[in-house]
Amino acid sequence: GEEERSRPGRPVSVYFLRDGRVAAARRAVDTATVRAPSAALLALLEGPNEDERSAGLSSALPADAELIDLATRRGTTRVRLSPEFLPANDRRLLRRRIAQVVYTLTQFPGVSRVRLEVQSTNAQGGLGRVHRIQGAETRRELEQLTPVIFLESPVVGDRVQSPIHLRGTANTFEANFTIRVLDRDGRMLREHFATATSGTGTRGTFDVRFPVPGDYEGPIELLVFEPSAADGSELFPVRVPLTLVR
């Protein structure tokens, strides 16, 4: 409606976790005073909203972590965060935190690598020493924390129209996956078979559009999964609640 059109803000993606792997969400950020990468990272630090939490999204990032500085040079973004970013002796948690930051920043053209630092404060409250964080710097290094079917869009809470447009990456058997659109009662409105550009060990991309027949509008669930070659069961399912408008 009118309210949505006049709402200020540039849409950016922020990356939370679903079942311990990265999952996309979207925010409208004000870039009048802050550059888009910094605005996206600040939105990421705020964590998922209620609808996203209900849909299974969470964040590994601590609520009290603060962004101190962010600068990009020659494709590498250097991010300096407060010491709260570092967990105590938990490499797995640190990897998830790094993944959320790397994914969020590498959405922007010109950012292919992210270097993370933490800066402590001294006894007087001033900024102290800077420590480099060792870990993944690119999306490619984060394959273990990327879901088999990684849906970039649509995201939880989106309003979509027919034809529905999906994009993302996948690493499924023979690059095949299935998309179902379910109504509020779980009835199937549409089933669509899709293929990524590659699979079976090599992650490929997908960009798919398909119509949803009929005149149903309202809450829907998008279910994307790899059909089992053995029995057709739903492997690696991704469920995203949306609203279908006509």
C-alpha positions in Angstrom: 0.0 0.0 0.0 0.9 3.7 0.2 2.7 3.2 3.5 5.0 0.6 2.1 5.9 2.7 -1.0 6.8 5.7 1.1 8.8 3.8 3.7 12.4 5.0 3.6 15.3 2.7 3.3 17.4 0.6 0.9 16.7 -3.1 1.0 19.7 -5.2 2.1 20.1 -8.8 3.1 21.2 -9.8 6.6 22.2 -13.4 7.2 21.0 -15.3 10.3 21.1 -19.0 11.0 18.6 -21.8 10.4 19.6 -25.2 11.9 23.2 -23.8 12.4 23.6 -22.8 8.8 23.3 -19.3 7.1 19.8 -18.1 6.1 18.9 -14.9 4.4 16.6 -12.2 5.8 15.9 -8.7 4.6 16.0 -5.2 6.1 15.3 -1.7 4.9 18.2 0.5 6.1 18.7 4.2 6.1 21.8 5.0 4.0 21.5 8.7 4.3 24.2 8.9 7.0 25.7 5.4 7.0 27.1 3.5 4.0 25.1 0.4 3.1 27.7 -2.2 4.3 27.8 -0.6 7.8 24.0 -0.2 7.9 23.6 -3.9 7.0 26.0 -5.0 9.6 24.3 -2.9 12.3 21.0 -4.4 11.3 22.5 -7.9 11.5 23.8 -7.2 15.1 20.2 -6.4 16.1 19.2 -10.0 15.4 16.1 -11.6 13.9 12.6 -10.2 14.5 9.7 -12.2 16.0 8.4 -13.5 12.7 11.9 -14.7 11.7 12.4 -16.4 15.1 9.0 -18.1 14.8 10.2 -19.4 11.4 13.3 -20.9 12.9 15.9 -18.2 12.4 18.4 -17.3 15.1 21.7 -15.4 15.4 25.0 -16.5 16.9 26.0 -12.9 17.3 26.0 -11.4 20.8 23.5 -8.6 21.4 26.2 -6.4 23.0 28.8 -6.6 20.2 29.5 -3.2 18.6 30.8 -2.1 15.3 33.8 0.1 15.8 35.0 0.6 12.2 34.5 -0.7 8.6 36.5 0.1 5.5 36.8 -1.4 2.1 39.9 -1.3 -0.1 40.6 -3.4 -3.3 37.8 -5.8 -2.7 38.6 -6.5 1.0 36.4 -5.1 3.8 38.1 -4.8 7.1 35.7 -4.9 10.0 36.6 -3.9 13.5 34.3 -5.1 16.3 34.2 -4.8 20.1 35.6 -7.7 22.1 32.2 -9.2 22.9 32.3 -10.6 19.3 34.8 -13.2 20.5 33.3 -16.2 22.3 35.2 -17.9 25.1 36.9 -21.0 23.8 34.2 -22.0 21.3 35.5 -22.4 17.7 32.2 -23.6 16.4 30.3 -20.5 17.7 33.1 -18.2 16.3 32.8 -19.8 12.9 29.0 -19.2 12.9 29.5 -15.6 13.9 32.2 -15.1 11.2 29.8 -16.7 8.6 27.0 -14.3 9.4 29.3 -11.3 9.0 31.1 -12.6 5.8 27.8 -13.4 4.1 26.2 -10.1 5.0 29.1 -8.0 3.7 29.9 -10.0 0.6 26.5 -9.3 -0.9 27.8 -5.9 -1.9 29.5 -5.4 -5.3 33.2 -4.8 -4.8 33.4 -6.9 -1.6 34.9 -10.3 -2.2 36.7 -10.8 1.1 36.2 -9.9 4.8 38.9 -9.5 7.4 37.7 -9.4 11.0 39.4 -7.6 13.9 38.4 -7.0 17.5 39.6 -3.9 19.4 39.6 -4.0 23.2 39.1 -1.0 25.5 41.6 0.0 28.1 41.0 0.8 31.8 40.2 4.4 31.0 37.5 3.4 28.5 39.6 4.3 25.5 40.3 2.0 22.6 43.1 -0.5 23.1 44.9 -3.1 21.0 43.6 -4.5 17.8 43.6 -8.3 17.3 43.1 -10.0 14.0 40.6 -12.9 14.0 41.7 -15.9 12.1 38.9 -17.6 10.1 37.0 -17.7 6.8 37.1 -14.6 4.7 35.0 -15.6 1.7 31.7 -17.4 1.1 33.5 -20.2 -0.7 35.4 -21.0 2.5 32.0 -21.3 4.3 30.5 -24.2 2.4 30.1 -26.3 5.6 27.9 -23.5 7.0 25.9 -23.0 3.9 22.7 -25.1 3.6 22.4 -27.6 0.7 19.6 -25.4 -0.7 20.4 -21.8 0.1 17.4 -19.5 -0.7 18.5 -15.9 -1.1 15.0 -14.7 -2.0 12.1 -14.7 -1.1 12.7 -14.4 2.7 10.5 -14.8 5.7 7.6 -12.4 5.7 7.9 -11.3 2.0 4.8 -10.5 0.0 5.0 -12.3 -3.3 2.9 -12.3 -6.5 2.4 -15.0 -9.2 4.7 -15.9 -10.9 6.8 -16.5 -7.8 10.5 -15.7 -8.2 13.1 -17.7 -6.3 16.9 -17.3 -6.4 19.8 -18.8 -4.5 22.3 -21.6 -4.7 22.2 -25.3 -4.3 24.4 -28.4 -4.1 21.9 -31.2 -4.6 22.1 -34.6 -6.3 22.2 -34.0 -10.0 21.3 -30.3 -9.3 17.6 -31.2 -8.9 15.2 -29.8 -6.3 11.5 -29.5 -5.8 9.4 -26.4 -4.8 6.0 -26.6 -3.3 3.6 -23.8 -2.5 1.2 -24.6 0.3 -1.9 -22.6 1.5 -2.7 -21.8 5.1 -4.3 -25.2 5.6 -1.3 -27.1 4.1 -2.9 -27.8 0.8 -0.6 -27.8 -2.2 -1.3 -24.9 -4.6 1.6 -25.7 -6.9 4.6 -28.1 -7.3 7.5 -27.1 -9.5 10.6 -29.1 -10.4 13.8 -27.0 -10.7 17.5 -27.4 -11.5 20.5 -25.4 -10.4 23.4 -24.8 -12.8 25.4 -27.5 -11.0 25.2 -30.0 -8.2 26.5 -33.4 -6.9 29.4 -31.8 -5.0 29.6 -28.5 -6.9 27.4 -25.6 -5.7 25.3 -24.0 -8.5 23.0 -21.1 -8.8 19.3 -21.0 -9.5 16.9 -18.3 -10.7 13.4 -19.7 -11.1 9.9 -18.2 -11.9 6.7 -20.1 -11.9 3.0 -19.2 -11.7 0.6 -20.2 -8.9 -2.8 -21.1 -10.5 -6.2 -20.1 -9.0 -7.2 -17.1 -7.0 -6.1 -18.0 -3.5 -4.3 -15.2 -1.7 -3.1 -14.9 1.9 -0.5 -16.8 4.0 1.5 -19.5 2.1 4.4 -21.7 2.9 7.2 -22.2 0.4 8.8 -25.6 0.8 12.0 -26.3 -1.1 13.7 -29.7 -0.8 15.8 -32.3 -2.6 13.7 -35.3 -3.4 15.4 -38.5 -2.2 16.6 -40.7 -5.1 15.7 -43.7 -3.0 12.1 -43.0 -1.9 11.2 -39.4 -2.9 11.2 -38.2 0.7 12.0 -34.5 1.4 15.8 -34.0 2.0 17.3 -30.7 3.3 13.9 -29.0 3.5 13.7 -25.2 3.7 10.3 -23.7 4.8 9.6 -20.0 4.4 6.3 -18.4 5.4 5.2 -15.7 2.9 2.0 -13.9 1.8 0.7 -14.4 -1.7 -1.1 -11.3 -3.1 -2.9 -11.2 -6.5 
